[in-house]
Amino acid sequence: MNDNLLEALRLTDLGVSVIPIRPASKVPALRSWSRFQQARADHETLERWFERPETGLAVICGNVSDGLVVRDFDQQDAYDRWAREFRGLADSLPTVRTARGCHVYARVRGSSRTRRFPDGELRGEGAYVVGPPSRHSTGTVYRWRGSPPSSIPFIDTPDRLLLPVLPHSPHHDPWPVSHQQALILGELVTRHLPTGTGQREARLFDLARELKAQQPDCSEEQLRQTFALWWPLAWGIVATKDETTSWTAFQRAWANCRFPHGARWQQAVRLAEGRPAPRLPAALAGVERLKALAGLCAALQEVNDGPFALGCRRAAEFLGTSKNTAARDIEVLVAAGVLVCTKTEFIKAQQAREYVMKLAIQQEIDHAL
């Protein structure tokens, strides 16, 4: 029994779907391998596939392999930097030495899509990687670092495989962050990644606003280090691939965002709570919750100097009610003509709307003051 067959059988027993590839190639040795994205091959099929010892093997990622993802580092120095930052993961996750860098194996709950970065990829649902002990076209043999794994651990998020080390500048001291702080900063960055083209500047502006709320006195070096976390994650999504263009946009966003994330909301809440309740149309006049919501909307319009965003979660927090109730209350004000929806968009599959307060209601509130 040859080494490739032994490894194919072993990986299959670990819950991994394996297919054959042509010798010293990355091309599947099957007319179609789509069925093995849904179900793993049995031992008899594997023995037939890998009868010839030169046949290579590939590992299929995704649900068929119990949530397998593989971080493909095309550059050894990129893997080394990641491993220094996340030593615990680097020591515990199965890792393969490749012709140019490393493959890091892990499992995650739920589906994970493939993402591309300047230093490689995160392979997820529907993708595959060449597995050990296949031979690369250069003659390099794919090999496990250390002993072959007896299991493939689960991690809480595939982003743990992506977050780069905060870069060091030869001209400035690096931003002093602990490992935990780096994870928090990484979570902040990933909250503001684009989901498609055309969102780059808006997501950078949102990132700048939230960063300003947490660290209002950031130096340019700290901004540069934050951007260095965002850029490799966004690079495979944005249409503009020039790093300098996006770095300039982030600097501009930092300079232009007058209000840190959450500051205008807090100001509006203070205004709404310090004012008398506005007078609404007769049909709504007896509902105190609707009057409170209308007062909040008027305050939001004032601090934003125009249209304002309002979601049911924020409205529910202000009113002390459920999101469903808050959503219905917003719709009641729209139906009554108190609010007018001026914009609807979808961000990360979530609906976001902007509103303006009807002039007559706003004037009534101003008169009450």
C-alpha positions, 0 to 999 in steps of 0.5 A, spaced: 500 500 500 503 506 497 503 512 501 498 516 498 493 511 499 495 510 506 494 518 507 487 518 503 484 513 507 487 516 514 484 523 512 477 520 510 477 516 517 478 523 519 472 526 516 475 529 510 473 528 503 479 526 498 479 526 491 485 524 486 489 529 482 494 528 476 501 526 478 505 533 479 499 537 478 493 540 481 488 538 476 483 533 478 484 526 475 476 525 475 471 527 469 467 530 475 468 531 482 462 535 484 459 529 487 465 528 492 463 535 495 457 532 497 459 525 500 466 522 501 468 516 497 469 509 500 475 505 502 474 501 496 473 507 491 480 510 494 483 504 493 482 504 486 483 511 485 490 511 488 492 504 486 498 508 482 503 511 487 504 517 483 497 519 483 496 525 488 491 527 492 487 533 494 482 535 500 476 538 499 474 544 504 467 545 506 461 541 509 463 535 506 469 535 510 465 537 517 467 544 516 474 544 513 477 550 512 484 551 509 489 557 510 493 557 504 499 562 505 503 563 499 509 566 502 513 563 508 514 569 511 507 571 511 505 564 515 511 566 520 508 572 522 502 569 523 505 564 527 508 568 531 502 572 533 498 566 534 502 561 537 497 557 540 493 556 533 500 555 530 502 549 535 495 546 535 492 546 528 495 541 522 500 544 518 502 542 511 509 545 508 508 546 500 512 549 495 512 556 497 509 556 504 504 553 508 497 550 508 493 551 515 487 546 516 482 548 521 474 546 522 469 552 523 461 551 524 457 553 518 459 555 511 465 559 510 466 562 503 473 562 499 477 569 500 483 571 496 489 576 499 495 578 497 499 573 501 494 567 499 487 564 500 482 562 505 479 556 502 472 554 504 466 551 501 467 548 494 474 549 494 480 544 494 487 544 496 493 539 494 494 534 500 500 531 503 504 527 500 503 529 493 508 532 489 508 539 486 510 540 479 517 543 482 519 536 485 517 539 492 513 534 496 507 536 500 509 534 508 506 535 514 509 539 519 511 534 525 507 528 525 500 527 521 494 529 525 490 525 529 484 530 529 483 537 526 480 542 531 475 547 531 476 554 531 471 559 533 472 563 526 476 563 520 478 570 521 483 567 526 487 565 520 487 571 517 488 577 522 495 579 520 501 581 525 501 589 526 506 591 522 512 595 525 515 601 522 522 602 522 521 610 524 516 609 529 514 605 535 509 600 534 502 601 537 503 597 544 497 592 544 496 585 547 494 579 544 487 580 546 487 587 544 489 585 537 483 580 537 479 586 539 482 591 534 481 585 529 474 584 530 473 592 529 476 591 522 472 585 520 466 589 522 467 594 517 469 589 511 466 590 504 461 585 502 462 587 494 465 592 490 463 600 490 463 599 498 470 601 499 470 608 501 463 607 506 466 602 509 473 605 511 469 611 513 465 607 518 471 604 520 474 611 522 468 613 526 468 607 530 476 607 531 475 615 533 470 613 538 475 608 541 481 611 540 480 619 539 487 621 539 490 615 534 497 617 531 498 617 524 502 610 525 496 607 529 492 609 523 497 606 518 497 599 523 489 599 523 489 600 515 494 594 515 489 590 518 483 592 514 487 592 507 489 584 506 482 582 508 478 587 503 483 586 498 480 580 495 473 584 495 474 591 493 475 593 485 480 598 486 487 594 488 491 600 489 493 600 496 495 607 496 489 609 494 485 606 499 490 608 505 489 615 502 481 614 503 482 612 510 486 618 512 481 622 509 475 619 512 479 620 519 480 627 518 473 628 515 469 624 521 467 630 525 462 625 530 465 618 533 461 612 532 455 613 537 456 620 538 451 623 534 446 617 537 448 619 544 447 627 543 440 625 540 438 621 546 439 627 550 436 632 546 429 627 546 429 626 553 430 633 555 424 635 551 417 635 551 413 630 547 411 632 540 404 633 538 402 627 533 396 626 529 389 625 533 389 618 532 396 617 535 396 622 540 394 617 546 400 613 545 406 615 549 411 610 546 409 613 539 410 620 542 417 618 545 419 615 538 417 621 534 421 626 539 427 621 538 426 622 530 426 629 531 433 629 535 436 625 530 434 629 524 437 635 528 444 632 530 444 629 523 442 636 520 438 632 515 436 625 513 437 620 519 438 612 519 434 609 524 433 601 525 429 597 530 434 595 534 436 602 536 429 604 537 427 598 541 433 600 546 431 607 546 423 605 548 425 599 552 421 594 548 422 589 543 425 590 536 419 587 533 414 592 537 419 598 535 419 596 528 412 596 528 412 603 531 416 606 526 412 603 520 406 606 524 409 613 524 411 612 516 404 610 515 401 616 519 406 621 515 410 623 521 416 620 517 418 619 510 423 614 508 428 617 503 433 611 502 433 603 503 439 599 502 442 592 504 448 592 508 451 585 510 444 582 508 441 587 513 436 592 511 438 599 512 433 605 512 434 613 512 428 617 514 426 625 514 421 628 519 415 631 516 416 638 516 409 640 520 411 635 525 418 638 526 415 645 526 410 643 532 416 640 536 420 646 535 414 651 537 413 646 543 420 648 545 
